[in-house]
Amino acid sequence: MNFIKHKCKKHFIIALKSNRLVSLSKKDLLAGKSQIIDSLKTIENYPVRCWIPGVDFPVLIYSQVFNCDSDKLKTIYKKR
């Protein structure tokens, strides 16, 4: 993430694993207080600004759930 932001000078969207650690403030990050993304309920309603250990800039995280049955999933992957 640091490489893309600083060296490539680009903004990006990526998927994060649900067990990724995040802090809700810079103060919490510096104090080592982090929690897993799955424990955050507020990200389902609107983007939340947070800090990820090892990343030197804040990020916005947002949860989006896709409901797909097996036929739709097969159709999507058949196109790939």
N, C-alpha and C positions, 0 to 999 in steps of 0.2 A: 504494500500500500504506500509506504514511504517513497519507493522508487517511482511509482506511477505519478504520485502527486508532485514530488520535487524534481526529479530528473526529467520525466516526460512532460511535466507541467500540464497534466490532464486531470479532469474530473472523471469519476467512474462510478459505476453501480456494480456491486457484486453480491453474491449470496454468502451469508455467514452461517456456520454451523450453530445449532441451538445451544451447544455447550460452550460457546466462546465466552470468555470473561470480559465484562465491561464495567466501567465506573460511570456513575451519573454526574460526577463533577470532577474538575481537575484536582480539587482538594482531596477527594476520595481516592483518586488514582495515586497521588503522591503518598497518601497514608497507607496504600496497599489494600484498600477496601474495594473489592470487586465482587460482582455476582454474575451468574450465568444468564445469558439472554432469555432462556426459557422462563426464568423467574419473573421477568418484567411483564406485567399485564397491560401497562399503558401503551406499549408499542403497537397494539392491535387497533388503536383508535387514531393515532396521529404520530408523525415522526418524532423521535426523541434524540436530542443531542447527547452524545456520550463519548467517553474516551476508552480506547482499547490499549491495554498494556503493550508497549513496544511500538506504538504508532504515535508520532509526535504532533498530531493535529486532531481536533474533534471530528467525529463522524455523526451522521444522522442514520438511525436505524428505524426500520418499520417492518412490521410483520404483515405478510400477505399470504393468505391460505387459498390454495387452488383445490377445488373439489372436482375430481375427474373419475369417471368410471373406466373400466378396463378397455372398452371399445374406443373411447376417445383417446386414451393413452396410446393404444396401438396405432391409431390413425396419425397422431402427432409424430410418433417415432418412425412411422413408415415414410413420412415426408423427408425426414432427415437422411 
